């Protein structure tokens, strides 16, 4: 008998599974949820759905329906209510199992004040008035002793909560505390973006992946870290795109690609430079695009490496209408001409090659070359033969790939955070950016270069809420807290350093404990006060002096946006706060009035927290600018609303206006002002040549390849060159969003509750390590214990550990204790918080591996 399997469209399938999920939700997970808080008794079950947004720091921002019965969340179901069907549904097992955290055993129930030593877990439960009075008193004491700027504030990624996190920013600004931006703290700031394009970072929205026809992925594992959007990549391939993954390790994304190109760790810049050399040598570049939108036609002095300025050249005059953050440089088309940085209108006959003599106003005659000529000369060293040595890509494959990508448009380069979280991650990004720029694949549907990491991006103006009355804010990159000040830093170091931390929405004692410094600062009382607001008893709570119980995103009102998909959404409370938990807005307001009675008026004192949050949302929508023009709170209560864009159809295509309308670079990166970021690319163009003194001194005026560890680990301690041979790579896991869900019982069951490290079989044999053995990954700074996975897809001399585990699963250790807070001097040329700032290099770390019990 023949069995016919009916063909279902994706939408039909999803509608069916949603209905089944709703039914299962009423009878399945409910039995796993213990009663919490004081829910009123009702005569019969009251069931309703509340639409809200899953909001960890994962960029997903997935719409969810909470099934609520008798005041408890019994099940979580994907809302699947986005106006564009392609975005439905969104979600993953982490978000769907959030009830395990809401009602889990680690849920904080009452405020806590430390009795014993930090980390001891010796707390006393207390009332809110006592906890808040104590906290405010200690904060005032420290501010009076060391200055208010000695109090540091850590809160994770504003995009996951514009209201609640804005309240923290508002209080910190009023009190004069120091803010630490999460983007560079997390290692998620791709520094090539401000260096090359003058922006914080950019990306195509995932739906645009459908339009790409050649996708090159470097260091991004989309099928594991972008689960809600991974289908767009595969659908793009089904529509004819070729997907090539360049990675030392065989990942799930590589398994779905057309081609996996295995490379040496951190050799991506060499790959890109080798490809760029082929593009230029074989004239496969877009000359018109280069002349119009890049700095490559601009002349550079041979004698000092500086760009030639118009006001240096005899017979030229610098235009008078140039903003102070711009500069007029010089190009040549048979005669020297001043190049206006706000007009992308160079003539077609502009020269991009050769060497010239130019007479200066000083009477000197100096030699100059177009930046394109210098780029060609710099790329000469990256022959296919040399690239094969540096990266292990066969030379013939390199040439083939260069020709393929040049002849297949649109080209999209995806550059993952795991790849730029190295000391020279900026150089890799600058080199990779050459590929879409040289081929004219910028500002077009399905084209460009994208980095997908962190829900960092502010999508509309927030100053009216985040920065009261335009008051000055104090910002300090978090790396300086761990490393200490440097001679070249542009950020202001507090006179007495950081003496207290106010922490929210994060677990830095696990996640940012580089070289064990953060724990030591608490234990040695260099940090005299740590106040943590959370809804779970994390490791950071254990190391705090005060713990204030907050609520999950199913218990409060907030406004959410993400840099990935272009929808504005609400968090709406599905249930009342559990136990004695309070929304962060309420906690901040109560602290504010205790710190200074004048502060309370800034936080809607006459309204309960959810009503106040709605007032803030209305304020943000009214003052947020063109991106939210016309969007109302009532619209958002009905469902997600697409943010506005100048791109037809409101699409999210980076630099569309610059390319289609010849507007100067950069576009605005909110919340910064244009003059803050335009100084990064003074020419008003995409810049590959950087002539700042530090860039010239470092030999990085143009993108180059530098091997890992030479300027970091080996410079810090030359002995480690022979002592530690393994790269310690901490990648994201499908089971956690950083440390969120580390204690999720369902997800831990899938991992057998075991932290794991992936090793190459040959390395395992050399070390006497077999599958399942308990091993130690160690260096002079720390040790972490895990169980070995022997994987032939992992490259040699790598220990790949999946980050995010709380210390209690690692015999009390922090896996980041092995890492070091390296600061690269070129990241200190400018300072704009979260935009040009020293970025954490998690993967720039050497280690060794041994079986537990082996001699040390």
N, C-alpha and C positions, 0 to 999 in steps of 0.2 A: 504494500500500500504506500503510495506516495504521500509524504507529509509536506504541505505547503507552509512556508514561514511567511507570514504577512510582512510586507515592507512598510515600515513606519517612518514618517519624517521625524527629524529631530524634535520638532515642536510637539508632535503627537506623542512621542515617547516620553518627553518631559512632563506633559500634562498628565499622562497616566501614572508616572512614578510619583509626581507631586501628590496626586490623590491617594495613592497607596501609602505614601509617607505620612500624610495627615492622619489616616486611619491608624497606622502603626504607632504614630506618636501618642495616641491616646491610651494605648495599652502596653507599649513596649518599655520605653525608658522611665515611665512614671514609677515603676516599682523600684527603680534604682535611686530615686531621689528621696532623701530623708526630709522630714519637715524641719523648717528653719524659721525662726521668728514667730511672731504671734499672729497667725492668719485667723481672721474671724470665722466662726462656725457658720455654715450656711445650710439651708434645708435640703438643697440638692446641688449637684455639681454645676458650677458656672464656668462654661468654656468660651474662650474668645481668643482671637489672634491679634497680636500687636506687631506691626511692621517696624523694624528697627535696622540697625547697621552693625555688622560685625566689625570691630575696630581695633585689632591689634596692629602692631607695626609691620604689616606684611604687604602693603599697597593694594590689597584686594578690595577692601571696603565693600563687602558683599551684603546685599540686601537680604534680610532674614525675617521670617515670621515666627514669633514665639507663640507656641500654643500654651495658653495659660488656663489652668483649671484650679478653682478654689484658691486663687492667689499665689499659685506656684507655676513656674515654667516647667512644663512636663515634656516638651519636645521642641526642637528648633528645626525649621524647614526653610529651604531656600525660597525667597519671595518670588523670584522670577517675574518681576513686574517692570522691568526696564522697557521703555518705549521701543527700543530697537531689539528685535527678537534675538539677534546674534549675541547679545550680552546676557541672555537668559539660559539657564540659571547661573548664578555665581555661588561658589561655596566650596568647602572641603570638609573632611572629617574633623579637623580641628575645630572649626566653627560650629559644626553640627553637634559636637560633644561638649560644648561649653557648659552645659548643666553640671558636668563633673567638677567644674571649678566653682560655679555659683553655689552649689550645695556640698562641696567637698570638705574633707576633714581639715584642710588648711585655711578655711575661711576665718578671717578675723571677726571677732564678735564684739569686743570692747576695746577702748583705748588702753594702751599699755605704757608704763614708765619703767625704765630699767632699774633693777635692784642691784644686780651683780655686775660683772665685767661684760663688755660688749662681746657678743658671740656665745655667751653662756646660756642664753635662753631664760635667764632669771629675771622675769618681769613681774610687776604687780598690776593687776587689773584695776582700773580707776574710772572715774566718771569723766564725761566730756568737759565740764567746767574745770576740774582739777587738771586734766591733761592740757587743755588750752591755756590756762593760766600759767602752768609750769613752762610750757613751750614758749609762750610770748615773753615770759620773764627771762628765760635763758637767752633768747634771741636779742632782747634789749641789752642784756648784760654783755654779750659778746660784741654787739655793735658799739656799745659805749667804750669797751676796752680796746678794740682793734679797728673800729670803723665799720660802718654797715657793709662796705664792699668786701669785707672778709667773710661774709655769709654767701656761699655759693648755692645756686638753685639748679637742680637737674630735673628736667621734665622731658619726656620723650615726645618727639615729632608732633607738631601742632596740627597737622592735617587730620589726625584721628579725633580731634576734639577742640574746635575753635572756641567754644565757650568756656569749658572747664579749664583748659590749659591757658586760655587767654586770661582767666582770672588770676592764675599764678603769675603770669607775666605782669599783669596789672599791679599786683601787690609788690612784686620784686622791684618794679620801677618806682612805685611810691616810696618804698622803704630804702632804696638805694643799694639793694643787694646786687650781687654779680650773677649774671645768667651764663650758663654753659650750653652752647648749641648742640643738639643731639646729632646733627648730621655728620659733622666731623668727628664727634665723640665716638659714634658708632662705626667709623671708618667708611661711611657711605658717600662721602663727598668726592666725586671724581674730579680731581684738580685740573685735568686737561680742559674741562669745560670753561672755567673762567679764563684760563690761559689762552685758549684758542678762539672761543666764541664770545667771551665776556659775560657768560650767564652762569647761574648756579648749576643747573643741569637741565636736560630736555629729553623727551622721548616721544616716539610715535605712540598713539593710543593703539592697543592690541588689534582693534578691528582693521587698522591699516595694514596689518601683516598680510591680509588677504591680497593686497595690491602689490606686495613685493614679489620680485621674480628671481632674486639672488640674495640669500640670507647667509651672512657669515657671523658665527657665534663664537665669541672669545670669553671663556671663563664664566659663562652663565648656564645654569642647569634649569631651564624653564619648566620642564616637566615635573621638577621637584619643588621649585620655589615660586612658581607662578601658576599654580594648579587651576585657578578659575579661568585663566586666559590661555592655557597651553593649547586648547583646541584650535585657536586662531592660527597658531604656527603650523599645525598639521593640516588644517584646511587650506592654508596658503600653499603648502607643498602639493596637496591634491589638485590645486588650481594651476599648477605648473611651476611653482618656485622650486629652485634647488636650495637645499639647506646643507651647509657645510659647518661642522663643529671642529674648532681648533682647541684641543685640550690635552693635557698630559694624561688624563684619565678617561676611561670609557664610562660615560654617564648615561642615565636614562634618556636624556636629550640626544646624545650621540647615537643611541640605539635607534632612534626614530629619524635620524638624519639621512640624507643621501650619501654623505661622505664624512667620515671621522678622520681628521688629520691629527695624528699624535705628535705633540711637540714637547720640548723640554720645559720644565717649570719656569715660569716668568720669562719666556723667550718671545713673547707676543710682539714686542716692539721690533725685534729682528725680523719676524715674519712680515709685519706690515711694511717695514722699510725695504725688504727684499721685493715685495710685490710692487711698491711704489717705484722702485728703480726700473722694473720691467715696464710699468706704465709710461714712464718718461722716456726710457731708451727706445721704446717701440712707438712712441708718439700716440699712445692710447688715451691721452688725457684730453679734457675739454678746455681748449685754450680760451674760448670766449668766457666761460664761467670763471676761470682763474683770473683773467684780467679784470673782470667786473667786480667780483665779490671777495677776492683775497688780497693779502698784502704781498703776494709773490712778485708783482711788477715793481714794487717800491725799492728804491736804491739804498744800498748799504755801503758805508765807508769801509774800505779794505784796511785802512790804517788802525782803526780803533773798534771796528765791529758794530758801530752805532748806525742807526738809520740816518740817512741824510735828510736834514730838516730844510724846509723851504727858506726859512730866514737865515740859513747859513750860506746860501748860494748867491753868487754875484748875479744881479739882474732879476732875481726873484723876490717877491713880496709875499709874506704870509697873509692869507685872507683875514680880513678884520672881523668877520662874523663867526669865528670858530669858538665854541664853548671852551671854558678853561680846562675841561677834562679831556679835550681832544688835542691833536697835533697835526700840522700840515707837513707832509713828507713830499718827496720828489720822485717823479717817474720821467721816462725819456721816450720820445717817439721821433727822434731827429732833432729835437730841442728839449731842454729841460723844462719841466712844468711843475708848478705847485699842485699837489693833489688835495682837494678839499675832502676832509674826513666825513662829511655828511652828504656827499654826493657820489653815488656809485656810477660815474659816467665817463670813465677813462676811454679814450678813442681806441678803435680796434687795432690801430697800428702801433700800439704801445709795445716797447721792447721788453722781453722777459729774459733775454740771454745776452751774454757778452760782458765786456769790461770797458769802462769809460773813464776819461779824465774830466774833472769838474773844477772850475775856478770858484773859490770861496770868497766871501767878502773880506776875509782877512788877508787876501793876496796869495794864499796857498793854493796849490793845485793837488787834488787828491784823487786816488783811483776809487771807483765805485762799481758795484755789481748789483743787478736785480736780485732780490731774494730767491727767485726761481733758479737763477744760475748757481747761487750758493747751495741751494737744495740739491740740484743735480750733482754738484761736486761732492757734497756730503754723502749722497747715496751711492757714489761710485764704489765705496768699500763693501757694499752689501750685494755682492755678486751671488748668483744662484749657488755657486760652489761654497761660498762663505756661509750663506744661510743654511745650507745643508749641515755644515759643521756646528753652527750655533743652535739650530732648532731640531735637527734630524728630519726635516722635510726634504725628500728627494728633489734635486734641482729641477728635474723635468716637471715634477708636479707643481713646483712653485711657478714656473713659467706658464704652465697650462692654466692654473687657477687665476693668475693675473689676466690672461687673455679672456677667460670665461667671464670674470666679473666686469671687465671693461665692456664686453659686448652684450651684457644682459642687464637691462634696466626694468624697473627700479632696483637699485642695490640698497640693502639695509644691513648695517653692521650693528650687532648687539654686543655690548661690552659689559660683562658682569662684575659685580662688586668683589667677588672672590678673586678677581684678577687685578683690580686696581687697589686692593688692600695690601699692597706691597710698597716698599720704600720708593721705588721708581714707577709706581702706578700712573703718575702723571705723564711720564715719557711714553709709556705704552699707549695711553689714550691719545696723546698728540700724534703719535705715529699712525694709529688706527684711523684717526680722523682724516688723514691724508687720502685714504681710499675713496670714501664717498665724495670728498671735495674735489680731488683731481679729476674724477669722472663726472662731476656735475650732478651728483645725486644728493642734493640738499634742497629743502623747501618744496619737495614734490610728494604726491601721495605715494606711500609705500617705500619712501627713500629716506636715507639719512643715517645717523648714528644715534643709538639710544642706550641709556643706562637705566636699569630698572632696579632701584634699591631704596627702600625706606619710604614711609609716607610723610616725607619731610616737607613737601612743596606747598607753599602758601599760594592758593589759587585766586585770591582776590584781596583787596585792601582790608587790613585788620587793625590799623593803627588806632581807630576811634575806641576800640575796646582794649587792645593789648598795651597801648602806650597812652596812658591818661594825660590829656592836655599837652601832648607832644613832649613830655618830660624826657630828659636824657636817660638812656639806659647804659648800664655797665655790662660789658660782655668780655668773657675770657675763654679761649679754647681750653677744653678739659685736659688735653694732653699736658698743659703746663702745670696743672695740679699734681700730676704724677711725676713729671720730669723736672719741674722747676723752671724758672725764667731763663731765657737765652739772651745773648747779646744782640741778636738780629730780630727779635720779636717786635711786631708793630702793635699788638694788643697791649693794653695797660695792665701791668702786674700790680695787684693790691699791695699797699705799703707793708702790711703784715701778713701777706699770703692769705690762703683760705683756711679759716678756723672752724667753720660749721658748714654743713650741707643740709639743704632742704630738698627732699627727693620725692618724686611722684612718677607713676606709670613706668617704672623701670626697676631693674635688679642689678645695680652696678657692682655690688660686692662680688657677684659671680661674673657678670658680663664685662666689666671694665677694670678688673683687679689685675692690671698688668704688673708683672714682677712682684706680686703680692703687696704692692705699695699701698693700695687703698685700705686693705685690712690692717696693715701695720700702722697707718696713719690714725686709725680708730683706736687700735690697741695701745699705741704709744701716747695717745691723747693729743697728738698734733691736730686732730679734729676733735674739738671739745664738745661738739654737739652734732648728732645726726638725727634728723627728724624725717621719718618715712611715712608717706600716705599710700596705702595699698589696700586691696580687699583680700589678699592672701598673705600668709606668714612666710615670706620668702627669706632667702639667706640675708638679703639686705636688711629686712626687718630684724633678724637675729642680731645684727651688728649695729642696731640703732639705739639711741637713748630714749626716743619717744616713737611710738607706733600709733598712727591715727587711722582707724578703720574706714576705708572708703567703700565704694560700691562698684559693681560691674557695669558694663554698658547696657545691661538689661534693666537697670534700676535708676536711670537718670535721663535728662534731656541734653542733647548736644547737636552740633552741626558738624558734618563730616565731608571731606573731599579727599581725593587721592590723585597723585600725579599720573596714574596709569589709565583708568577709565574716566570719562569726562562728566561724571554725574555728581551733583550736590544732593546730600541725603541727610536725614535726621537719625539721631539716636532718640528713641522714645521709650519711656519706662514701661516695661511689661509688668513689673511687680514693684511693690514698695520696697525700700531698702531693707535688707535682712539684718537681723540682730540690731546692733546700734550703729551700723554703717551709715555714713552720710556722703552725699555728693561733694566733690572737691570744692565746688562753688561755696557751699555752706561752710566748709572747714576754713577756706581762705577768708571768707567774710568775718567769721568769728575771730580768727587770728588778727585780722586787720583792725577791728575795733579795740582789741586788747593792746595792740602795738601803738596805736595812735587813734584816738576817738574821731579825728578828722577824716581818717581813711574810710570809715564805714559808709559814708555817703556815696562812694564810688562803686558800691556793690548792691544796689537796689535793696536797702535794708528793710523796706516795708513789704517785700514779696517773699513768698516761700521759694525754695531753690528752683523748682521746675518752672514756676511762673517767671522768675527772674531770668532764667536761661532763655525763655522764649522772648523776653524783652531784648536780650542781648542779640539773639538771632535776628530780630527785626532791625536792630541797629546796624548789624553787619550787612544785612541785605540792602539797607538804605544807603550806606556809605561805602560799600564794597567796590564800586566802580563798574565799568562796562561788563565785566565777566558775570555779574549777578543782576544786571539791570532788568527790572521787571519781574524778577522771581520773588514770590511771597511765601511767608510761613504757611499759609493755608495750602498753597500748591504743594509744598514739601510734605505736609501732613498726609497728602493723598498719594505721594510716591516720589521717586527720584526725578530730578529735573536737570537736564543737560546744561552745563555751563556755556556761556556765550563765547564765541570766537570769531575772528575776522575771516577765517577759512570758510569757504562755501560749505553749507551743511553743518557748520559748527565743529568741523573735524579738528583733531589735535595733530597738527603737522608742524614740527619745529621749523622756524625761520621762513614760514610761508610768506609773510609780509615782506621780509627782507629781500627774498628772491623774486617774488611776483611783482612787487611794487618798488623795488630798489630802495628800500629804507636802510639806513646805516645799522650796523651791528653795534651793540646787542639790543634785542628786545628787553623790556623791563623784566627783572627777576624780583618778584615781590617776596618779602615786604621792603626790600631795599629801594632806594631812589635811583633813577637812571644814572645820575652823576657818580654814584658810588661804584657802579659796575662798569660803566663806559670807560673809566680810566684803565681798565684791564686791557682793552683793545683800542688804544688811542687813535688808530688809523681809521676806525669806523668800519673795519673789514674783518673777515676771518683771518686770524694771525697765526702763521707758523714760525715766523722769526721773532724772537723775543730779545730785545737788546738791553734789558735792565742789567746792571752791573753784576748782580748775583748770578744771573743766567749765563752771562759771558764767562764769569769765573768758574762756574760749574761745567763749562763746555756744553751747555744745553740751549744755546741760542736757537738751534734747530732740533727737531726730534732726533734722538739717537738711541741706540740700544746700550744699556748698561747691565751687566750681569747682577743677579741678586747677591746680597750679603757683603759685597766689597766695601761699600760706604756705610754699612750698618753694623751687622754682627762682627765682621772681621775688624772694623775700625774700633768698635767698642772693646773687643778682646781678641787680639790676633791668635791666641791659643785655640780658639774654637774652630779654626779652619781644619785642624787635624782631629780635634776632639769630637765634634758633632757633624755627622754626615747626612742626616735626614732633614728634609723640610717638614716642619710642623704646620699642616694646613688644616684650618678649622672651617669646615663648610656648613652650610645650612642643611637642616634635616626636614623631611616631609612631616615629621611628628611634632614639631614645635615651631613657634614663631619666636625666634631667639629663645628666651627662657620661659616665655608663656607656654603653658601646657607641659612643662617639664614634669609636673605632678599629675597629669591627666591619666587616670587609671586605664582607660581604654587604650590610649596610645602607648602607654608603657607596656601593656600586655602584648601589643604587637611587636615590641622590641625585647620581650622577655625581661624587662626591667634592667637591661644591661647596656651601659655605655660601651661603644665599640670603636675600634680603630682599624682602618683598612690598610693592609700591607701587600706589597708585591710578593708572589710566591718565592722568588729567588732571595729576596731579603729575609723572608721567613725562614728559609732553609739555612741561610748563613747565621741567623740568630738563634736557631733551634726552636723556633716558634711555630706552633701548629694552630689550625682553626679552633677557636674556642678557648685558647689559653688566655689566662689573665696576664696582662703585660703592663709594664710601666713605660710611659713616655716621659722623658726627663731631660733637663739641662741644668745649668748652674743656678737657675732662678726658681725652678719648681718641678713638681712631679705630678702626673695624673695617671690614674689606673683605669684600664679599659680591657675589653675582651677582643681578641684578635679575629678579624675577618681576613682570610687569605684570598685575594682577588687578583686574577691575572689582568684585569682591566686597569689596575692601579700602576702608575709608572714607578720605576726604581727610585729608591732612597726617598720615599715619601711616607709620612705617617699622617693619614687623613682621618681626622677626628670630627664627629658631628657635634657642633657647638650647641649650647643652650642648657646643658644639664645643671641642675642645682647641686651645690656641694655635697648635700646629704647622699647623693647617688655616687659620689666620687671619693668616698672615705674622708669626707671633710675638706678636700682640696678644691681649689679653683683651677679650672683648666686653663684660664688665661694667665695664671701665675708664671707660665713659661715665656710669655710674650714680653716685649719691652716697648716703652713709649718713645720710639724714635721720632725726632722732629727734623724734617728736611728743610734746609734754609730757604730754598726757593718757594716754599709754602708760606714764607714770612715776608714776602715782598710787599704785600698789602694785607690789610685785615678788614674784611667785611664779614660779620658773623654768619657762619654756615654757608659762605660763598667763596671767599678766598681765605683759607685758614688751614693750619696743619691738620692733616688727615691721618687717622690711626691706621697703622700698617700691621694688621693682625698676622698676616701670613709671612711676614719678613722675620722668620723665627727658625732657628736650628735646634735640633734635638737628637737624642738617640733613643733606642727602644730595647728593652730587655724583658725576658720572662720573669714574672714575679717569683722571687726565691733564688734567682741567679746571683752569683757573687757580684758585689758592687765595687 
